[in-house]
């Protein structure tokens, strides 16, 4: 071990400017080799800690990691992931989609609007996107294609709608941001609620404009009045999901429960729903538990690595150095915010949102506060920016989720092309939040 230490250069002698360049250069090079982000950040953190402070720096990394995982609010993350995993394996989403026929009716583009409404309710139940995109791809995409919907519109609605879990509370993106920025997650949820619905409404407006300007894009569903008995049956599919949403978000907004306690209420609510529907089995709960362990394990490992790297970089004085660089770009605060948005947008094309949040927010949030902006507002803007990252090529995860369940003749290239109009809508939504900060108020 001692011999290996001699191979690590004295980064302190190089100065923070060169060390910063080397740190981010080595991050990029190691990521290009295909190594997971968590291991890359941990390795770079260890090398630079030893090269800057010596062997005594290892406890600093350990303490930084402990402070990240030792948070009560972090318990809500596996809870919301478990909710999504149970939903993924039950028939709740399918019945919810069927029930939304009452809303779509004879509206041109009604199935696409129906899909969006289901996406909003699922987002308010779980707060993650992977399962939602897959569910919509399995339930809604085949139906829209069967009815003769434009393929690109159908694909875009499933991907963009499924990604709404990033914005609509209880969003895990907002939870991780709140932990990183040390702001109230309840306030973040309150501030993000309207912008999330605003984005969904913008999608709906785009669908209706496309549908009514070109009727061939979204044919009207087959004629036929829904019998009263059928309406009652469909309404039953709405009852349990809406009840879960009311209990989870109502307990948070009403001050009855914390975010962590509300997440436990949500898991209980979804579990009881599967019992009432006679879907609860040992296989269902074990599959949901395994999926939760896999997803949360990934989040924790990325969080551990990013926390270690940011901690070391901060002790090196790197965060102050980068903050000075960013604030030195312009005297206009809006230009600085736009530059940060550009950085997030570029990073979102290549990195997972967890890594982006944990690597950049310790640098960006103090700048935002220094410029006189509300960190709660910036959290909403960040979440909206991450919407773009879920859809943008070359690594937009929503496209890959949909590809896994889409018909074989739908290529990944076609999916990314279909997402371009929705990416533009998301960029417009980010711009609206920057121009009119009052849209996101806590």
C-alpha positions in Angstrom: 0.0 0.0 0.0 2.8 2.3 0.9 4.5 1.6 -2.4 1.3 2.5 -4.3 1.1 5.9 -2.5 4.4 6.9 -4.1 2.7 6.5 -7.5 0.1 9.2 -6.7 1.4 12.7 -7.6 1.3 15.6 -5.2 -1.7 17.4 -6.5 -1.4 20.2 -4.0 1.8 21.3 -5.6 0.0 21.7 -9.0 -2.5 24.2 -7.6 -6.3 24.0 -7.5 -6.7 25.1 -11.1 -4.7 22.2 -12.6 -6.0 19.8 -10.0 -9.6 20.7 -10.9 -8.8 20.1 -14.6 -7.2 16.8 -13.8 -10.0 15.7 -11.6 -12.8 16.3 -14.1 -10.6 15.0 -17.0 -10.0 11.7 -15.2 -13.7 11.5 -14.4 -14.5 11.8 -18.1 -11.8 9.3 -19.2 -12.9 6.7 -16.7 -16.5 7.0 -17.6 -15.6 6.5 -21.3 -14.2 3.1 -20.3 -17.6 2.0 -19.3 -17.0 1.9 -15.5 -20.1 2.7 -13.4 -20.3 6.3 -12.2 -20.3 5.2 -8.5 -17.0 3.4 -8.8 -15.5 6.2 -10.9 -16.3 8.9 -8.4 -15.1 6.8 -5.5 -11.8 6.0 -7.2 -11.1 9.6 -8.2 -12.1 10.9 -4.7 -9.7 8.4 -3.1 -6.8 9.3 -5.5 -7.2 13.0 -5.1 -7.7 12.8 -1.3 -4.4 10.8 -1.0 -2.6 13.1 -3.5 -3.8 16.3 -1.8 -3.9 15.5 1.9 -2.0 12.2 2.3 -3.2 8.9 3.9 -4.9 10.7 6.8 -7.6 11.9 4.4 -9.4 8.5 4.2 -11.5 9.2 7.3 -12.7 12.4 5.7 -14.2 10.4 2.9 -15.8 8.0 5.3 -17.4 10.8 7.3 -18.7 12.5 4.2 -20.3 9.2 3.1 -21.9 8.7 6.5 -23.4 12.1 6.5 -25.1 11.3 3.2 -26.7 8.0 4.2 -27.5 9.0 7.7 -30.6 11.0 6.8 -34.1 10.1 8.0 -35.6 11.6 4.8 -33.5 9.3 2.7 -35.7 6.4 3.9 -38.5 7.8 1.8 -36.6 6.9 -1.4 -36.9 3.1 -1.1 -40.5 3.5 0.1 -41.5 5.4 -3.1 -39.5 3.0 -5.3 -41.3 0.1 -3.6 -44.7 1.8 -4.3 -43.7 2.0 -8.0 -42.6 -1.6 -8.1 -45.9 -2.9 -6.6 -47.8 -0.7 -9.1 -45.7 -2.2 -11.9 -46.8 -5.7 -11.0 -50.4 -5.1 -10.2 -53.4 -4.3 -12.5 -54.0 -0.9 -10.9 -52.4 1.1 -13.8 -54.3 -0.9 -16.4 -57.7 -0.3 -14.7 -56.7 3.4 -14.2 -56.1 3.7 -18.0 -59.4 2.1 -18.7 -61.2 4.4 -16.3 -59.8 7.4 -18.1 -61.9 6.5 -21.1 -64.6 8.5 -19.3 -62.4 11.6 -19.8 -61.2 11.0 -23.3 -64.6 10.2 -24.8 -65.0 11.3 -28.4 -62.3 13.9 -28.1 -59.8 13.9 -31.0 -56.5 12.8 -29.5 -58.5 11.5 -26.5 -56.4 8.3 -26.0 -53.2 10.4 -25.9 -54.9 12.8 -23.3 -56.1 9.7 -21.4 -52.5 8.5 -21.4 -51.2 11.8 -20.0 -53.8 11.8 -17.2 -52.8 8.3 -16.2 -49.2 9.4 -16.2 -50.0 12.3 -13.9 -51.8 10.0 -11.4 -49.0 7.4 -11.5 -46.4 10.2 -11.0 -48.3 11.4 -7.9 -48.4 7.8 -6.6 -44.7 6.8 -7.1 -42.4 9.6 -8.0 -40.1 7.7 -10.4 -40.1 7.3 -14.1 -38.8 3.9 -15.2 -41.9 1.9 -14.3 -44.2 4.6 -15.6 -42.7 4.6 -19.1 -42.8 0.8 -19.2 -46.4 0.7 -18.0 -47.5 3.3 -20.6 -45.5 1.5 -23.3 -47.3 -1.8 -22.5 -50.8 -0.4 -21.9 -51.2 2.8 -24.0 -48.8 2.5 -26.9 -50.3 -0.6 -28.5 -53.8 0.9 -28.3 -52.8 4.2 -29.9 -51.0 2.4 -32.7 -54.0 0.1 -33.2 -56.3 3.1 -33.6 -54.0 4.6 -36.2 -52.3 7.3 -34.2 -49.2 8.9 -35.6 -46.3 6.7 -34.4 -44.1 9.6 -33.3 -46.9 11.2 -31.4 -47.8 8.0 -29.6 -44.2 7.3 -28.7 -43.6 10.8 -27.5 -46.7 10.8 -25.3 -45.6 7.6 -23.6 -42.0 8.7 -22.9 -42.8 12.3 -22.0 -45.8 11.4 -19.9 -43.9 8.7 -18.1 -41.1 11.2 -17.3 -43.5 13.4 -15.4 -42.6 11.6 -12.2 -39.5 13.9 -12.2 -41.6 17.0 -11.6 -44.8 15.9 -9.9 -44.6 15.2 -6.2 -43.6 12.9 -4.6 -40.6 13.2 -7.0 -37.5 11.3 -6.0 -35.5 13.9 -8.0 -36.8 16.6 -5.6 -36.1 14.4 -2.6 -32.4 14.0 -3.6 -32.1 17.7 -4.4 -33.6 18.6 -1.0 -31.1 16.3 0.8 -28.2 17.8 -1.2 -29.3 21.5 -1.0 -30.5 21.1 2.7 -33.9 22.6 2.0 -37.4 21.5 3.0 -38.6 18.7 0.8 -42.2 19.5 1.7 -41.7 23.1 0.4 -40.1 21.6 -2.8 -43.2 19.4 -3.3 -45.5 22.4 -2.8 -43.5 24.6 -5.2 -43.2 21.8 -7.9 -46.9 20.8 -8.0 -48.1 23.5 -10.3 -45.1 23.5 -12.7 -45.5 19.8 -13.0 -49.2 20.2 -14.0 -48.3 23.1 -16.2 -45.9 20.8 -18.2 -48.6 18.2 -18.5 -51.0 20.8 -19.7 -48.4 22.0 -22.3 -48.1 18.4 -23.6 -51.9 18.2 -23.8 -52.1 21.4 -25.7 -49.5 20.2 -28.2 -51.5 16.9 -28.7 -54.7 18.8 -29.3 -53.1 21.2 -31.7 -51.6 18.3 -33.7 -54.8 16.3 -33.6 -57.1 19.1 -34.7 -54.7 20.6 -37.3 -54.3 17.2 -38.9 -57.1 14.7 -38.1 -55.1 11.8 -39.5 -52.6 12.2 -36.6 -55.1 11.2 -33.9 -58.3 9.5 -35.1 -61.4 9.7 -33.0 -62.1 6.4 -31.1 -64.9 4.2 -32.3 -68.4 5.5 -31.7 -70.5 4.0 -29.0 -72.1 5.2 -25.8 -70.6 3.7 -22.6 -73.4 2.0 -20.6 -74.1 3.3 -17.1 -73.0 -0.1 -15.5 -69.8 0.1 -17.5 -69.2 3.7 -16.2 -69.6 2.5 -12.6 -67.1 -0.3 -13.2 -64.6 2.1 -14.8 -65.0 4.6 -11.9 -64.0 1.8 -9.5 -60.6 1.8 -11.2 -60.2 5.5 -10.3 -61.1 5.1 -6.6 -58.1 3.3 -5.1 -55.3 5.2 -7.0 -56.9 8.6 -6.2 -57.3 7.6 -2.6 -53.6 6.7 -2.4 -52.6 10.1 -3.9 -54.9 12.0 -1.5 -53.5 10.2 1.5 -49.8 10.6 0.5 -49.9 14.2 -0.8 -52.7 15.3 1.6 -50.7 14.1 4.6 -47.6 16.0 3.4 -49.4 19.2 2.4 -51.7 19.1 5.5 -48.7 18.9 7.8 -50.0 15.6 9.2 -46.9 13.5 8.2 -43.4 14.1 7.1 -42.3 13.0 3.6 -40.8 9.8 5.1 -43.9 9.0 7.0 -46.1 9.8 3.9 -44.0 7.4 1.8 -44.8 4.6 4.3 -48.5 5.5 4.1 -48.2 5.2 0.3 -46.6 1.7 0.4 -49.4 0.6 2.9 -52.0 2.1 0.6 -50.8 0.5 -2.5 -50.4 -2.9 -0.7 -53.9 -2.7 0.7 -55.1 -1.9 -2.8 -53.6 -5.1 -4.2 -55.2 -7.0 -1.4 -58.6 -5.5 -2.1 -58.1 -6.4 -5.8 -57.0 -9.9 -4.8 -53.7 -9.5 -6.5 -51.5 -9.7 -3.5 -49.2 -12.7 -3.6 -45.8 -13.6 -2.2 -44.4 -13.6 -5.8 -45.6 -10.0 -6.3 -44.1 -8.7 -3.1 -40.8 -10.5 -3.5 -40.5 -9.2 -7.1 -41.2 -5.7 -5.9 -38.7 -6.0 -3.1 -35.9 -7.2 -5.5 -36.7 -4.4 -7.9 -36.5 -1.9 -5.0 -33.2 -3.2 -3.8 -31.7 -3.0 -7.3 -32.9 0.6 -7.9 -32.1 1.9 -4.5 -28.8 0.2 -4.4 -27.8 2.0 -7.6 -29.0 5.4 -6.1 -27.1 4.8 -2.9 -23.8 3.8 -4.6 -23.9 6.8 -6.9 -24.7 9.0 -3.9 -21.8 7.5 -1.9 -19.3 8.1 -4.7 -20.6 11.6 -5.6 -20.6 12.6 -1.9 -17.1 11.4 -1.4 -15.9 13.3 -4.5 -17.6 16.5 -3.6 -16.4 16.3 -0.1 -12.8 15.9 -1.2 -13.1 18.6 -3.8 -14.6 21.0 -1.3 -11.8 20.4 1.2 -9.3 21.1 -1.6 -11.0 24.5 -2.1 -12.3 23.4 -5.5 -15.9 24.4 -4.9 -14.9 28.0 -4.1 -12.7 28.0 -7.3 -15.5 26.7 -9.6 -18.1 29.1 -8.0 -15.8 32.0 -8.7 -15.4 30.9 -12.3 -19.2 30.6 -12.8 -20.1 33.9 -11.1 -17.3 35.6 -13.0 -19.0 34.9 -16.4 -21.4 37.9 -16.1 -22.7 40.5 -13.7 -26.2 39.6 -14.9 -27.7 36.9 -12.5 -29.9 35.6 -15.3 -26.9 34.9 -17.5 -25.3 32.9 -14.6 -28.5 30.9 -14.1 -28.7 30.2 -17.9 -25.1 29.1 -17.9 -25.8 26.6 -15.1 -28.8 25.3 -17.0 -26.6 24.8 -20.0 -24.1 22.8 -17.8 -27.0 20.7 -16.5 -28.4 20.1 -19.9 -25.0 18.9 -21.3 -24.4 16.7 -18.3 -27.9 15.3 -18.6 -27.0 13.9 -22.0 -24.4 11.6 -20.5 -24.8 11.2 -16.7 -27.5 9.8 -14.4 -29.6 12.5 -12.7 -28.5 11.3 -9.2 -24.9 11.9 -10.0 -25.7 15.3 -11.6 -27.6 16.4 -8.5 -24.9 15.3 -6.0 -22.0 16.6 -8.1 -23.3 20.0 -9.1 -25.8 21.1 -6.4 -23.1 21.7 -3.7 -21.5 24.1 -6.2 -24.7 25.6 -7.7 -27.0 26.2 -4.7 -24.6 28.5 -2.8 -24.3 30.6 -6.0 -28.1 30.7 -6.4 -28.4 32.0 -2.8 -25.6 34.5 -3.3 -27.4 35.8 -6.4 -30.6 36.4 -4.4 -32.6 33.5 -5.8 -34.7 31.0 -3.7 -33.1 27.5 -3.6 -36.6 26.1 -3.5 -37.3 27.7 -6.9 -34.0 26.5 -8.2 -34.8 23.0 -7.2 -38.0 23.1 -9.3 -36.0 24.5 -12.2 -33.4 21.7 -11.7 -36.1 19.1 -11.8 -37.6 20.6 -14.9 -34.1 20.5 -16.5 -33.8 16.9 -15.6 -37.0 16.2 -17.6 -35.0 17.1 -20.6 -32.2 14.7 -19.6 -34.6 11.8 -19.4 -35.5 12.2 -23.1 -32.4 13.7 -24.7 -30.1 11.5 -26.9 -27.8 9.7 -26.8 -28.5 8.2 -23.4 -32.0 9.4 -22.5 -33.3 6.6 -20.2 -37.0 7.1 -21.1 -36.2 6.1 -24.7 -34.5 2.9 -23.6 -37.3 2.0 -21.2 -39.8 2.4 -24.0 -37.7 0.4 -26.4 -37.6 -2.5 -24.0 -41.4 -3.0 -24.4 -42.1 -1.3 -27.8 -42.9 -3.4 -31.0 -39.7 -4.6 -32.7 -40.2 -2.4 -35.7 -39.8 0.8 -33.6 -36.1 1.6 -33.5 -34.3 3.6 -30.9 -33.6 6.3 -33.5 -37.3 6.6 -34.3 -38.0 7.0 -30.5 -35.4 9.8 -30.1 -36.8 11.6 -33.2 -40.3 11.3 -31.8 -39.1 13.0 -28.5 -37.7 16.2 -30.1 -41.0 18.2 -30.0 -41.5 17.2 -26.3 -37.9 18.2 -25.5 -38.6 21.6 -27.0 -41.7 21.9 -24.8 -39.6 21.0 -21.8 -37.0 23.7 -22.7 -39.9 26.2 -23.0 -41.1 25.2 -19.6 -37.6 25.8 -18.1 -37.5 29.2 -19.8 -40.9 30.1 -18.3 -39.8 29.1 -14.8 -36.7 31.4 -15.2 -38.6 34.3 -16.7 -41.5 34.0 -14.2 -40.2 32.6 -11.0 -43.6 33.1 -9.3 -44.8 29.9 -11.2 -42.9 27.9 -8.6 -43.9 29.3 -5.2 -43.8 27.4 -1.9 
